[in-house]
Amino acid sequence: MTDPAPTPYPGRRFAAFLFDMDGTLITSIESANRAWSEWAQGHGIDPHHVLSILHGVRTIETMRRLGVADPEKEAAAITAREIEDTSGVTAIPGAAAFLAALPTERWAIVTSASRPLAEARLAAAGIPVPPVLVTSEDVVHGKPDPACFRLGAERLGVDVAHCLVFEDTIAGLTAADAAGAAAIAITATHTHPIGTAHPAIPDYRGLTVATEADGLTIVAG
């Protein structure tokens, strides 16, 4: 039996936790890959290329990178497909219990998905929608721009420098670093190392949270 991964940031207290959604709290790869692959094939674009660039960033930015004629229209179309098809969307192991241990005013979801898509996927995975949900509509520039995490902290009424970000992509971890937050890489959906120096955990099993007046601390469950 292998030893459990060490508890990240042992003893350190944070004002709040900021969670990415896809790949961090839920796995939606099957749903996203189906929608994007069908879309790419219908537009004569290599699906493998599309799937290699879409994760962790806003749909509109992927469309712009692909150089489509009407990125807003195509982004809306692919989002509608993803909302309709949430088959296979599930929670990352241990995520629901970990979130349940957090005071609702101490955590937020900061995602590159639209609000309707975020709400559909969270419902499919059985994850509650928190009072603070930052989505693609809330920022001008998506990850790796840090504005989304700064906004999440602001809406929670805390300093982003005192927050811990949970992420699964380089774009998201880069955004967390740029915002001045600490960060953890979640590797549940990865088959290869992410390639980051951040502390990494596969999922939330074996972890819980100690809540004090002056902050949250991750502890072994």
MARRO-709534 format. One record per atom (N, C-alpha, C): residue in one letter; chain; atom name; y negated, x, z negated. Coordinates in nm, 2 decimals. Layout:
N
  residuo  cadena  atomo       Y       X       Z
        a       A     CA       Y       X       Z
...
This chain:
221
  residuo  cadena  atomo       Y       X       Z
        m       A      N    0.12    0.09    0.00
        m       A     CA    0.00    0.00    0.00
        m       A      C   -0.12    0.09    0.00
        t       A      N   -0.22    0.06    0.09
        t       A     CA   -0.34    0.13    0.09
        t       A      C   -0.44    0.09   -0.02
        d       A      N   -0.52    0.18   -0.07
        d       A     CA   -0.62    0.15   -0.17
        d       A      C   -0.72    0.06   -0.11
        p       A      N   -0.78   -0.03   -0.20
        p       A     CA   -0.89   -0.11   -0.15
        p       A      C   -1.01   -0.03   -0.12
        a       A      N   -1.09   -0.09   -0.02
        a       A     CA   -1.22   -0.02    0.01
        a       A      C   -1.31   -0.02   -0.11
        p       A      N   -1.38    0.09   -0.13
        p       A     CA   -1.47    0.09   -0.25
        p       A      C   -1.58   -0.01   -0.24
        t       A      N   -1.62   -0.06   -0.35
        t       A     CA   -1.73   -0.16   -0.36
        t       A      C   -1.86   -0.10   -0.31
        p       A      N   -1.92   -0.16   -0.21
        p       A     CA   -2.05   -0.10   -0.15
        p       A      C   -2.16   -0.11   -0.25
        y       A      N   -2.25   -0.01   -0.25
        y       A     CA   -2.37   -0.01   -0.34
        y       A      C   -2.33   -0.05   -0.48
        p       A      N   -2.24    0.03   -0.54
        p       A     CA   -2.20   -0.01   -0.68
        p       A      C   -2.31    0.00   -0.78
        g       A      N   -2.33   -0.10   -0.86
        g       A     CA   -2.44   -0.10   -0.96
        g       A      C   -2.58   -0.13   -0.91
        r       A      N   -2.60   -0.13   -0.78
        r       A     CA   -2.74   -0.15   -0.73
        r       A      C   -2.77   -0.30   -0.72
        r       A      N   -2.89   -0.34   -0.77
        r       A     CA   -2.93   -0.48   -0.77
        r       A      C   -3.02   -0.51   -0.65
        f       A      N   -3.00   -0.62   -0.59
        f       A     CA   -3.09   -0.66   -0.48
        f       A      C   -3.15   -0.80   -0.51
        a       A      N   -3.27   -0.82   -0.45
        a       A     CA   -3.34   -0.94   -0.47
        a       A      C   -3.27   -1.06   -0.40
        a       A      N   -3.21   -1.03   -0.28
        a       A     CA   -3.15   -1.13   -0.20
        a       A      C   -3.06   -1.07   -0.10
        f       A      N   -2.97   -1.15   -0.05
        f       A     CA   -2.88   -1.10    0.06
        f       A      C   -2.91   -1.18    0.19
        l       A      N   -2.92   -1.10    0.30
        l       A     CA   -2.95   -1.16    0.43
        l       A      C   -2.82   -1.14    0.52
        f       A      N   -2.77   -1.25    0.57
        f       A     CA   -2.64   -1.24    0.65
        f       A      C   -2.67   -1.27    0.80
        d       A      N   -2.62   -1.19    0.88
        d       A     CA   -2.60   -1.23    1.02
        d       A      C   -2.49   -1.33    1.02
        m       A      N   -2.47   -1.40    1.13
        m       A     CA   -2.37   -1.51    1.14
        m       A      C   -2.24   -1.47    1.21
        d       A      N   -2.25   -1.46    1.35
        d       A     CA   -2.14   -1.43    1.43
        d       A      C   -2.08   -1.29    1.40
        g       A      N   -1.95   -1.28    1.37
        g       A     CA   -1.89   -1.15    1.34
        g       A      C   -1.92   -1.10    1.20
        t       A      N   -2.00   -1.17    1.13
        t       A     CA   -2.04   -1.13    0.99
        t       A      C   -1.99   -1.24    0.89
        l       A      N   -2.02   -1.36    0.91
        l       A     CA   -1.97   -1.47    0.82
        l       A      C   -1.86   -1.55    0.89
        i       A      N   -1.87   -1.56    1.03
        i       A     CA   -1.77   -1.63    1.10
        i       A      C   -1.73   -1.55    1.22
        t       A      N   -1.61   -1.58    1.28
        t       A     CA   -1.57   -1.52    1.40
        t       A      C   -1.58   -1.63    1.51
        s       A      N   -1.65   -1.60    1.61
        s       A     CA   -1.67   -1.70    1.72
        s       A      C   -1.64   -1.63    1.86
        i       A      N   -1.57   -1.52    1.85
        i       A     CA   -1.55   -1.44    1.98
        i       A      C   -1.48   -1.52    2.08
        e       A      N   -1.37   -1.59    2.05
        e       A     CA   -1.30   -1.67    2.15
        e       A      C   -1.39   -1.77    2.22
        s       A      N   -1.46   -1.85    2.14
        s       A     CA   -1.55   -1.95    2.19
        s       A      C   -1.66   -1.89    2.28
        a       A      N   -1.72   -1.78    2.24
        a       A     CA   -1.83   -1.72    2.31
        a       A      C   -1.77   -1.65    2.44
        n       A      N   -1.66   -1.59    2.43
        n       A     CA   -1.60   -1.52    2.55
        n       A      C   -1.56   -1.62    2.65
        r       A      N   -1.51   -1.74    2.61
        r       A     CA   -1.47   -1.84    2.71
        r       A      C   -1.60   -1.89    2.78
        a       A      N   -1.70   -1.93    2.71
        a       A     CA   -1.82   -1.98    2.77
        a       A      C   -1.89   -1.88    2.86
        w       A      N   -1.90   -1.76    2.82
        w       A     CA   -1.97   -1.66    2.90
        w       A      C   -1.89   -1.61    3.02
        s       A      N   -1.76   -1.60    3.00
        s       A     CA   -1.67   -1.57    3.11
        s       A      C   -1.68   -1.67    3.22
        e       A      N   -1.67   -1.80    3.19
        e       A     CA   -1.68   -1.90    3.29
        e       A      C   -1.82   -1.90    3.36
        w       A      N   -1.92   -1.88    3.28
        w       A     CA   -2.06   -1.87    3.33
        w       A      C   -2.07   -1.76    3.43
        a       A      N   -2.02   -1.64    3.39
        a       A     CA   -2.03   -1.52    3.47
        a       A      C   -1.96   -1.54    3.61
        q       A      N   -1.83   -1.59    3.60
        q       A     CA   -1.76   -1.61    3.72
        q       A      C   -1.83   -1.71    3.81
        g       A      N   -1.89   -1.81    3.76
        g       A     CA   -1.96   -1.91    3.84
        g       A      C   -2.08   -1.85    3.90
        h       A      N   -2.13   -1.74    3.85
        h       A     CA   -2.26   -1.68    3.91
        h       A      C   -2.23   -1.55    3.98
        g       A      N   -2.10   -1.52    4.00
        g       A     CA   -2.06   -1.40    4.07
        g       A      C   -2.10   -1.27    4.00
        i       A      N   -2.09   -1.27    3.87
        i       A     CA   -2.12   -1.16    3.78
        i       A      C   -1.99   -1.11    3.71
        d       A      N   -1.97   -0.98    3.70
        d       A     CA   -1.85   -0.93    3.64
        d       A      C   -1.85   -0.98    3.49
        p       A      N   -1.75   -1.06    3.45
        p       A     CA   -1.74   -1.10    3.31
        p       A      C   -1.73   -0.99    3.21
        h       A      N   -1.66   -0.89    3.25
        h       A     CA   -1.64   -0.77    3.15
        h       A      C   -1.77   -0.71    3.12
        h       A      N   -1.86   -0.70    3.22
        h       A     CA   -1.99   -0.64    3.19
        h       A      C   -2.07   -0.74    3.10
        v       A      N   -2.07   -0.87    3.13
        v       A     CA   -2.14   -0.96    3.05
        v       A      C   -2.09   -0.96    2.90
        l       A      N   -1.96   -0.96    2.88
        l       A     CA   -1.91   -0.96    2.75
        l       A      C   -1.94   -0.83    2.67
        s       A      N   -1.96   -0.72    2.75
        s       A     CA   -1.99   -0.60    2.68
        s       A      C   -2.14   -0.59    2.63
        i       A      N   -2.23   -0.68    2.67
        i       A     CA   -2.37   -0.66    2.63
        i       A      C   -2.42   -0.78    2.55
        l       A      N   -2.34   -0.89    2.54
        l       A     CA   -2.40   -1.01    2.48
        l       A      C   -2.41   -1.01    2.33
        h       A      N   -2.32   -0.94    2.26
        h       A     CA   -2.30   -0.96    2.12
        h       A      C   -2.42   -0.90    2.04
        g       A      N   -2.47   -0.98    1.94
        g       A     CA   -2.57   -0.93    1.85
        g       A      C   -2.71   -0.95    1.89
        v       A      N   -2.73   -1.00    2.01
        v       A     CA   -2.87   -1.02    2.06
        v       A      C   -2.89   -1.17    2.10
        r       A      N   -3.01   -1.21    2.12
        r       A     CA   -3.04   -1.35    2.16
        r       A      C   -2.99   -1.37    2.31
        t       A      N   -2.95   -1.49    2.33
        t       A     CA   -2.90   -1.53    2.47
        t       A      C   -3.00   -1.51    2.57
        i       A      N   -3.13   -1.54    2.54
        i       A     CA   -3.23   -1.53    2.64
        i       A      C   -3.25   -1.38    2.68
        e       A      N   -3.23   -1.29    2.58
        e       A     CA   -3.25   -1.15    2.61
        e       A      C   -3.13   -1.09    2.70
        t       A      N   -3.01   -1.15    2.67
        t       A     CA   -2.90   -1.11    2.76
        t       A      C   -2.92   -1.16    2.90
        m       A      N   -2.98   -1.28    2.92
        m       A     CA   -3.01   -1.33    3.05
        m       A      C   -3.11   -1.25    3.12
        r       A      N   -3.21   -1.21    3.05
        r       A     CA   -3.31   -1.12    3.11
        r       A      C   -3.26   -0.99    3.15
        r       A      N   -3.17   -0.93    3.07
        r       A     CA   -3.11   -0.81    3.10
        r       A      C   -3.02   -0.82    3.23
        l       A      N   -2.96   -0.94    3.24
        l       A     CA   -2.88   -0.96    3.36
        l       A      C   -2.96   -0.98    3.49
        g       A      N   -3.09   -1.01    3.47
        g       A     CA   -3.18   -1.03    3.58
        g       A      C   -3.16   -1.16    3.65
        v       A      N   -3.12   -1.27    3.58
        v       A     CA   -3.10   -1.40    3.65
        v       A      C   -3.24   -1.45    3.68
        a       A      N   -3.24   -1.54    3.78
        a       A     CA   -3.37   -1.60    3.83
        a       A      C   -3.44   -1.68    3.73
        d       A      N   -3.37   -1.76    3.65
        d       A     CA   -3.43   -1.85    3.55
        d       A      C   -3.37   -1.83    3.42
        p       A      N   -3.40   -1.73    3.34
        p       A     CA   -3.33   -1.70    3.22
        p       A      C   -3.33   -1.81    3.12
        e       A      N   -3.45   -1.88    3.11
        e       A     CA   -3.45   -1.99    3.01
        e       A      C   -3.35   -2.10    3.04
        k       A      N   -3.35   -2.13    3.17
        k       A     CA   -3.25   -2.24    3.21
        k       A      C   -3.11   -2.20    3.19
        e       A      N   -3.08   -2.07    3.23
        e       A     CA   -2.94   -2.03    3.21
        e       A      C   -2.90   -2.01    3.06
        a       A      N   -3.00   -1.97    2.98
        a       A     CA   -2.97   -1.96    2.84
        a       A      C   -2.94   -2.09    2.78
        a       A      N   -3.02   -2.19    2.82
        a       A     CA   -2.99   -2.33    2.77
        a       A      C   -2.86   -2.38    2.81
        a       A      N   -2.82   -2.35    2.93
        a       A     CA   -2.69   -2.39    2.98
        a       A      C   -2.57   -2.33    2.91
        i       A      N   -2.58   -2.20    2.89
        i       A     CA   -2.47   -2.13    2.82
        i       A      C   -2.46   -2.18    2.67
        t       A      N   -2.58   -2.20    2.61
        t       A     CA   -2.58   -2.25    2.47
        t       A      C   -2.52   -2.38    2.46
        a       A      N   -2.55   -2.47    2.55
        a       A     CA   -2.48   -2.61    2.55
        a       A      C   -2.33   -2.59    2.56
        r       A      N   -2.28   -2.50    2.64
        r       A     CA   -2.14   -2.48    2.65
        r       A      C   -2.08   -2.44    2.52
        e       A      N   -2.15   -2.34    2.45
        e       A     CA   -2.10   -2.29    2.33
        e       A      C   -2.10   -2.40    2.22
        i       A      N   -2.20   -2.48    2.22
        i       A     CA   -2.21   -2.59    2.12
        i       A      C   -2.09   -2.69    2.14
        e       A      N   -2.06   -2.72    2.26
        e       A     CA   -1.95   -2.81    2.29
        e       A      C   -1.81   -2.75    2.26
        d       A      N   -1.80   -2.62    2.27
        d       A     CA   -1.67   -2.56    2.25
        d       A      C   -1.67   -2.46    2.13
        t       A      N   -1.63   -2.52    2.01
        t       A     CA   -1.62   -2.43    1.89
        t       A      C   -1.48   -2.41    1.85
        s       A      N   -1.39   -2.43    1.94
        s       A     CA   -1.25   -2.41    1.91
        s       A      C   -1.22   -2.26    1.88
        g       A      N   -1.15   -2.24    1.77
        g       A     CA   -1.13   -2.10    1.73
        g       A      C   -1.23   -2.04    1.64
        v       A      N   -1.34   -2.11    1.61
        v       A     CA   -1.45   -2.06    1.52
        v       A      C   -1.40   -2.08    1.38
        t       A      N   -1.39   -1.97    1.31
        t       A     CA   -1.34   -1.97    1.17
        t       A      C   -1.42   -1.88    1.08
        a       A      N   -1.41   -1.89    0.95
        a       A     CA   -1.48   -1.81    0.86
        a       A      C   -1.42   -1.67    0.85
        i       A      N   -1.50   -1.57    0.83
        i       A     CA   -1.44   -1.44    0.80
        i       A      C   -1.37   -1.45    0.67
        p       A      N   -1.26   -1.38    0.65
        p       A     CA   -1.18   -1.39    0.52
        p       A      C   -1.27   -1.36    0.40
        g       A      N   -1.27   -1.45    0.30
        g       A     CA   -1.34   -1.43    0.18
        g       A      C   -1.49   -1.47    0.19
        a       A      N   -1.54   -1.50    0.31
        a       A     CA   -1.68   -1.53    0.32
        a       A      C   -1.73   -1.65    0.24
        a       A      N   -1.65   -1.76    0.25
        a       A     CA   -1.69   -1.89    0.19
        a       A      C   -1.70   -1.87    0.03
        a       A      N   -1.60   -1.80   -0.02
        a       A     CA   -1.60   -1.78   -0.17
        a       A      C   -1.71   -1.69   -0.21
        f       A      N   -1.74   -1.59   -0.13
        f       A     CA   -1.85   -1.49   -0.16
        f       A      C   -1.98   -1.57   -0.16
        l       A      N   -2.01   -1.65   -0.06
        l       A     CA   -2.13   -1.73   -0.05
        l       A      C   -2.14   -1.83   -0.17
        a       A      N   -2.03   -1.88   -0.21
        a       A     CA   -2.03   -1.98   -0.32
        a       A      C   -2.07   -1.92   -0.45
        a       A      N   -2.06   -1.79   -0.46
        a       A     CA   -2.10   -1.72   -0.58
        a       A      C   -2.24   -1.69   -0.59
        l       A      N   -2.32   -1.71   -0.48
        l       A     CA   -2.46   -1.68   -0.47
        l       A      C   -2.55   -1.80   -0.50
        p       A      N   -2.65   -1.78   -0.58
        p       A     CA   -2.75   -1.88   -0.59
        p       A      C   -2.81   -1.92   -0.46
        t       A      N   -2.83   -2.04   -0.43
        t       A     CA   -2.88   -2.08   -0.29
        t       A      C   -3.02   -2.02   -0.26
        e       A      N   -3.10   -1.99   -0.36
        e       A     CA   -3.23   -1.94   -0.33
        e       A      C   -3.23   -1.79   -0.31
        r       A      N   -3.11   -1.73   -0.32
        r       A     CA   -3.10   -1.58   -0.31
        r       A      C   -3.03   -1.53   -0.18
        w       A      N   -3.00   -1.62   -0.09
        w       A     CA   -2.94   -1.57    0.04
        w       A      C   -2.99   -1.66    0.15
        a       A      N   -2.98   -1.59    0.27
        a       A     CA   -3.02   -1.66    0.40
        a       A      C   -2.93   -1.61    0.51
        i       A      N   -2.93   -1.69    0.61
        i       A     CA   -2.86   -1.65    0.74
        i       A      C   -2.97   -1.61    0.84
        v       A      N   -2.95   -1.50    0.90
        v       A     CA   -3.05   -1.45    1.00
        v       A      C   -2.97   -1.42    1.13
        t       A      N   -2.97   -1.51    1.23
        t       A     CA   -2.88   -1.50    1.34
        t       A      C   -2.96   -1.50    1.47
        s       A      N   -2.90   -1.44    1.57
        s       A     CA   -2.95   -1.44    1.71
        s       A      C   -2.92   -1.57    1.78
        a       A      N   -2.84   -1.66    1.72
        a       A     CA   -2.81   -1.78    1.79
        a       A      C   -2.92   -1.88    1.77
        s       A      N   -2.92   -1.99    1.85
        s       A     CA   -3.02   -2.10    1.84
        s       A      C   -2.98   -2.18    1.71
        r       A      N   -3.07   -2.26    1.66
        r       A     CA   -3.04   -2.34    1.55
        r       A      C   -2.92   -2.44    1.58
        p       A      N   -2.93   -2.52    1.69
        p       A     CA   -2.82   -2.61    1.71
        p       A      C   -2.68   -2.54    1.72
        l       A      N   -2.68   -2.42    1.79
        l       A     CA   -2.55   -2.35    1.80
        l       A      C   -2.51   -2.30    1.66
        a       A      N   -2.60   -2.24    1.58
        a       A     CA   -2.57   -2.20    1.45
        a       A      C   -2.51   -2.31    1.36
        e       A      N   -2.58   -2.42    1.36
        e       A     CA   -2.53   -2.54    1.28
        e       A      C   -2.39   -2.58    1.33
        a       A      N   -2.36   -2.58    1.46
        a       A     CA   -2.23   -2.62    1.51
        a       A      C   -2.12   -2.53    1.47
        r       A      N   -2.15   -2.40    1.48
        r       A     CA   -2.05   -2.30    1.45
        r       A      C   -2.03   -2.29    1.29
        l       A      N   -2.13   -2.30    1.22
        l       A     CA   -2.11   -2.30    1.07
        l       A      C   -2.03   -2.42    1.03
        a       A      N   -2.06   -2.54    1.09
        a       A     CA   -1.98   -2.66    1.05
        a       A      C   -1.83   -2.64    1.09
        a       A      N   -1.81   -2.58    1.20
        a       A     CA   -1.67   -2.56    1.25
        a       A      C   -1.60   -2.46    1.15
        a       A      N   -1.67   -2.37    1.10
        a       A     CA   -1.61   -2.27    1.01
        a       A      C   -1.61   -2.31    0.86
        g       A      N   -1.67   -2.42    0.83
        g       A     CA   -1.68   -2.47    0.69
        g       A      C   -1.77   -2.39    0.61
        i       A      N   -1.87   -2.33    0.67
        i       A     CA   -1.97   -2.25    0.59
        i       A      C   -2.10   -2.34    0.58
        p       A      N   -2.16   -2.35    0.46
        p       A     CA   -2.27   -2.43    0.44
        p       A      C   -2.40   -2.37    0.51
        v       A      N   -2.48   -2.46    0.56
        v       A     CA   -2.61   -2.42    0.61
        v       A      C   -2.71   -2.39    0.49
        p       A      N   -2.76   -2.27    0.47
        p       A     CA   -2.84   -2.25    0.36
        p       A      C   -2.98   -2.30    0.38
        p       A      N   -3.06   -2.31    0.27
        p       A     CA   -3.20   -2.36    0.29
        p       A      C   -3.28   -2.27    0.38
        v       A      N   -3.25   -2.14    0.38
        v       A     CA   -3.32   -2.05    0.48
        v       A      C   -3.22   -2.01    0.59
        l       A      N   -3.25   -2.06    0.71
        l       A     CA   -3.17   -2.02    0.83
        l       A      C   -3.27   -1.98    0.93
        v       A      N   -3.27   -1.85    0.96
        v       A     CA   -3.36   -1.79    1.07
        v       A      C   -3.28   -1.78    1.20
        t       A      N   -3.33   -1.84    1.30
        t       A     CA   -3.26   -1.85    1.43
        t       A      C   -3.34   -1.79    1.54
        s       A      N   -3.29   -1.80    1.66
        s       A     CA   -3.35   -1.73    1.78
        s       A      C   -3.49   -1.80    1.80
        e       A      N   -3.51   -1.92    1.77
        e       A     CA   -3.63   -1.99    1.80
        e       A      C   -3.75   -1.94    1.71
        d       A      N   -3.71   -1.87    1.60
        d       A     CA   -3.81   -1.84    1.50
        d       A      C   -3.88   -1.71    1.52
        v       A      N   -3.84   -1.63    1.62
        v       A     CA   -3.90   -1.50    1.64
        v       A      C   -3.93   -1.48    1.79
        v       A      N   -4.02   -1.40    1.82
        v       A     CA   -4.06   -1.36    1.96
        v       A      C   -3.96   -1.26    2.02
        h       A      N   -3.92   -1.17    1.93
        h       A     CA   -3.83   -1.06    1.98
        h       A      C   -3.71   -1.06    1.88
        g       A      N   -3.59   -1.06    1.94
        g       A     CA   -3.47   -1.06    1.86
        g       A      C   -3.43   -0.92    1.82
        k       A      N   -3.31   -0.91    1.75
        k       A     CA   -3.26   -0.78    1.71
        k       A      C   -3.24   -0.70    1.84
        p       A      N   -3.27   -0.57    1.83
        p       A     CA   -3.29   -0.48    1.71
        p       A      C   -3.43   -0.48    1.66
        d       A      N   -3.52   -0.57    1.70
        d       A     CA   -3.65   -0.59    1.64
        d       A      C   -3.63   -0.64    1.49
        p       A      N   -3.70   -0.58    1.40
        p       A     CA   -3.68   -0.62    1.26
        p       A      C   -3.75   -0.75    1.21
        a       A      N   -3.82   -0.81    1.30
        a       A     CA   -3.90   -0.93    1.26
        a       A      C   -3.81   -1.04    1.20
        c       A      N   -3.69   -1.06    1.24
        c       A     CA   -3.61   -1.17    1.19
        c       A      C   -3.57   -1.14    1.05
        f       A      N   -3.54   -1.02    1.01
        f       A     CA   -3.50   -0.99    0.87
        f       A      C   -3.63   -1.00    0.78
        r       A      N   -3.74   -0.95    0.83
        r       A     CA   -3.86   -0.97    0.75
        r       A      C   -3.90   -1.11    0.73
        l       A      N   -3.87   -1.20    0.83
        l       A     CA   -3.90   -1.34    0.81
        l       A      C   -3.80   -1.40    0.71
        g       A      N   -3.68   -1.37    0.72
        g       A     CA   -3.58   -1.42    0.62
        g       A      C   -3.62   -1.39    0.48
        a       A      N   -3.66   -1.26    0.46
        a       A     CA   -3.70   -1.22    0.32
        a       A      C   -3.83   -1.30    0.28
        e       A      N   -3.92   -1.31    0.37
        e       A     CA   -4.04   -1.38    0.34
        e       A      C   -4.02   -1.53    0.30
        r       A      N   -3.93   -1.59    0.37
        r       A     CA   -3.90   -1.73    0.34
        r       A      C   -3.82   -1.75    0.21
        l       A      N   -3.76   -1.64    0.17
        l       A     CA   -3.69   -1.64    0.03
        l       A      C   -3.79   -1.60   -0.08
        g       A      N   -3.91   -1.55   -0.04
        g       A     CA   -4.01   -1.51   -0.13
        g       A      C   -3.98   -1.38   -0.20
        v       A      N   -3.91   -1.29   -0.12
        v       A     CA   -3.88   -1.15   -0.17
        v       A      C   -3.92   -1.05   -0.07
        d       A      N   -3.93   -0.92   -0.12
        d       A     CA   -3.96   -0.81   -0.04
        d       A      C   -3.84   -0.77    0.04
        v       A      N   -3.85   -0.75    0.17
        v       A     CA   -3.73   -0.72    0.25
        v       A      C   -3.67   -0.58    0.21
        a       A      N   -3.75   -0.49    0.15
        a       A     CA   -3.71   -0.36    0.11
        a       A      C   -3.61   -0.38   -0.01
        h       A      N   -3.61   -0.49   -0.08
        h       A     CA   -3.52   -0.52   -0.19
        h       A      C   -3.40   -0.61   -0.15
        c       A      N   -3.38   -0.62   -0.02
        c       A     CA   -3.27   -0.70    0.03
        c       A      C   -3.15   -0.62    0.08
        l       A      N   -3.04   -0.68    0.08
        l       A     CA   -2.92   -0.62    0.14
        l       A      C   -2.88   -0.71    0.26
        v       A      N   -2.87   -0.64    0.38
        v       A     CA   -2.83   -0.71    0.50
        v       A      C   -2.68   -0.69    0.53
        f       A      N   -2.61   -0.80    0.57
        f       A     CA   -2.47   -0.79    0.61
        f       A      C   -2.47   -0.81    0.76
        e       A      N   -2.42   -0.72    0.84
        e       A     CA   -2.42   -0.72    0.98
        e       A      C   -2.29   -0.67    1.04
        d       A      N   -2.28   -0.69    1.17
        d       A     CA   -2.16   -0.64    1.24
        d       A      C   -2.19   -0.57    1.37
        t       A      N   -2.31   -0.56    1.41
        t       A     CA   -2.35   -0.50    1.54
        t       A      C   -2.45   -0.39    1.52
        i       A      N   -2.45   -0.30    1.61
        i       A     CA   -2.55   -0.19    1.61
        i       A      C   -2.69   -0.25    1.62
        a       A      N   -2.71   -0.35    1.70
        a       A     CA   -2.84   -0.41    1.71
        a       A      C   -2.89   -0.47    1.58
        g       A      N   -2.80   -0.53    1.51
        g       A     CA   -2.84   -0.59    1.38
        g       A      C   -2.86   -0.49    1.27
        l       A      N   -2.78   -0.38    1.27
        l       A     CA   -2.79   -0.28    1.17
        l       A      C   -2.92   -0.20    1.20
        t       A      N   -2.95   -0.18    1.32
        t       A     CA   -3.08   -0.11    1.36
        t       A      C   -3.20   -0.20    1.31
        a       A      N   -3.19   -0.33    1.33
        a       A     CA   -3.30   -0.42    1.29
        a       A      C   -3.31   -0.41    1.13
        a       A      N   -3.20   -0.41    1.06
        a       A     CA   -3.21   -0.40    0.92
        a       A      C   -3.27   -0.27    0.87
        d       A      N   -3.24   -0.16    0.94
        d       A     CA   -3.30   -0.03    0.91
        d       A      C   -3.45   -0.03    0.93
        a       A      N   -3.49   -0.09    1.05
        a       A     CA   -3.63   -0.09    1.08
        a       A      C   -3.71   -0.18    0.99
        a       A      N   -3.64   -0.28    0.93
        a       A     CA   -3.71   -0.37    0.83
        a       A      C   -3.72   -0.30    0.70
        g       A      N   -3.65   -0.20    0.67
        g       A     CA   -3.65   -0.13    0.54
        g       A      C   -3.55   -0.18    0.44
        a       A      N   -3.45   -0.26    0.49
        a       A     CA   -3.35   -0.31    0.40
        a       A      C   -3.23   -0.22    0.40
        a       A      N   -3.15   -0.24    0.29
        a       A     CA   -3.02   -0.17    0.29
        a       A      C   -2.93   -0.26    0.37
        a       A      N   -2.81   -0.20    0.42
        a       A     CA   -2.73   -0.28    0.50
        a       A      C   -2.58   -0.24    0.48
        i       A      N   -2.49   -0.33    0.51
        i       A     CA   -2.35   -0.32    0.51
        i       A      C   -2.29   -0.36    0.65
        a       A      N   -2.20   -0.28    0.70
        a       A     CA   -2.13   -0.32    0.82
        a       A      C   -2.01   -0.40    0.79
        i       A      N   -1.99   -0.52    0.86
        i       A     CA   -1.87   -0.60    0.84
        i       A      C   -1.79   -0.57    0.97
        t       A      N   -1.66   -0.53    0.95
        t       A     CA   -1.58   -0.48    1.06
        t       A      C   -1.46   -0.57    1.10
        a       A      N   -1.46   -0.70    1.04
        a       A     CA   -1.35   -0.79    1.06
        a       A      C   -1.31   -0.81    1.21
        t       A      N   -1.41   -0.82    1.29
        t       A     CA   -1.39   -0.85    1.43
        t       A      C   -1.38   -0.73    1.52
        h       A      N   -1.39   -0.61    1.47
        h       A     CA   -1.39   -0.49    1.54
        h       A      C   -1.25   -0.42    1.55
        t       A      N   -1.22   -0.37    1.67
        t       A     CA   -1.09   -0.30    1.68
        t       A      C   -1.11   -0.15    1.68
        h       A      N   -1.24   -0.11    1.69
        h       A     CA   -1.28    0.03    1.69
        h       A      C   -1.39    0.05    1.59
        p       A      N   -1.41    0.17    1.54
        p       A     CA   -1.53    0.20    1.45
        p       A      C   -1.66    0.16    1.52
        i       A      N   -1.75    0.10    1.43
        i       A     CA   -1.88    0.06    1.49
        i       A      C   -1.96    0.18    1.53
        g       A      N   -1.95    0.29    1.46
        g       A     CA   -2.02    0.41    1.49
        g       A      C   -2.16    0.41    1.41
        t       A      N   -2.15    0.39    1.28
        t       A     CA   -2.27    0.38    1.20
        t       A      C   -2.24    0.45    1.07
        a       A      N   -2.34    0.50    1.00
        a       A     CA   -2.32    0.57    0.87
        a       A      C   -2.33    0.47    0.76
        h       A      N   -2.36    0.34    0.79
        h       A     CA   -2.37    0.24    0.68
        h       A      C   -2.24    0.22    0.61
        p       A      N   -2.24    0.18    0.48
        p       A     CA   -2.12    0.14    0.42
        p       A      C   -2.05    0.03    0.50
        a       A      N   -1.92    0.03    0.50
        a       A     CA   -1.85   -0.07    0.58
        a       A      C   -1.74   -0.13    0.50
        i       A      N   -1.72   -0.27    0.52
        i       A     CA   -1.61   -0.34    0.46
        i       A      C   -1.55   -0.43    0.57
        p       A      N   -1.41   -0.45    0.56
        p       A     CA   -1.35   -0.53    0.67
        p       A      C   -1.39   -0.68    0.65
        d       A      N   -1.40   -0.73    0.53
        d       A     CA   -1.43   -0.87    0.50
        d       A      C   -1.47   -0.88    0.35
        y       A      N   -1.47   -1.00    0.30
        y       A     CA   -1.53   -1.02    0.16
        y       A      C   -1.42   -1.04    0.06
        r       A      N   -1.29   -1.03    0.10
        r       A     CA   -1.19   -1.04    0.00
        r       A      C   -1.19   -0.93   -0.11
        g       A      N   -1.18   -0.97   -0.23
        g       A     CA   -1.18   -0.88   -0.34
        g       A      C   -1.32   -0.85   -0.39
        l       A      N   -1.42   -0.92   -0.34
        l       A     CA   -1.56   -0.90   -0.38
        l       A      C   -1.62   -1.03   -0.43
        t       A      N   -1.71   -1.01   -0.53
        t       A     CA   -1.79   -1.13   -0.57
        t       A      C   -1.92   -1.07   -0.62
        v       A      N   -2.00   -1.15   -0.68
        v       A     CA   -2.14   -1.11   -0.71
        v       A      C   -2.17   -1.14   -0.86
        a       A      N   -2.24   -1.04   -0.92
        a       A     CA   -2.29   -1.06   -1.05
        a       A      C   -2.44   -1.10   -1.04
        t       A      N   -2.48   -1.21   -1.09
        t       A     CA   -2.62   -1.26   -1.08
        t       A      C   -2.69   -1.24   -1.21
        e       A      N   -2.80   -1.16   -1.20
        e       A     CA   -2.89   -1.14   -1.32
        e       A      C   -3.03   -1.18   -1.28
        a       A      N   -3.12   -1.19   -1.38
        a       A     CA   -3.25   -1.24   -1.35
        a       A      C   -3.32   -1.14   -1.26
        d       A      N   -3.29   -1.02   -1.26
        d       A     CA   -3.36   -0.92   -1.18
        d       A      C   -3.28   -0.88   -1.05
        g       A      N   -3.17   -0.95   -1.02
        g       A     CA   -3.11   -0.92   -0.89
        g       A      C   -2.96   -0.95   -0.89
        l       A      N   -2.91   -0.93   -0.77
        l       A     CA   -2.76   -0.95   -0.74
        l       A      C   -2.69   -0.82   -0.72
        t       A      N   -2.57   -0.81   -0.78
        t       A     CA   -2.49   -0.69   -0.77
        t       A      C   -2.35   -0.72   -0.71
        i       A      N   -2.31   -0.65   -0.61
        i       A     CA   -2.17   -0.67   -0.56
        i       A      C   -2.07   -0.61   -0.66
        v       A      N   -1.97   -0.68   -0.70
        v       A     CA   -1.87   -0.63   -0.79
        v       A      C   -1.73   -0.67   -0.73
        a       A      N   -1.63   -0.60   -0.78
        a       A     CA   -1.49   -0.63   -0.75
        a       A      C   -1.45   -0.76   -0.81
        g       A      N   -1.39   -0.85   -0.73
        g       A     CA   -1.36   -0.98   -0.77
        g       A      C   -1.23   -0.98   -0.86
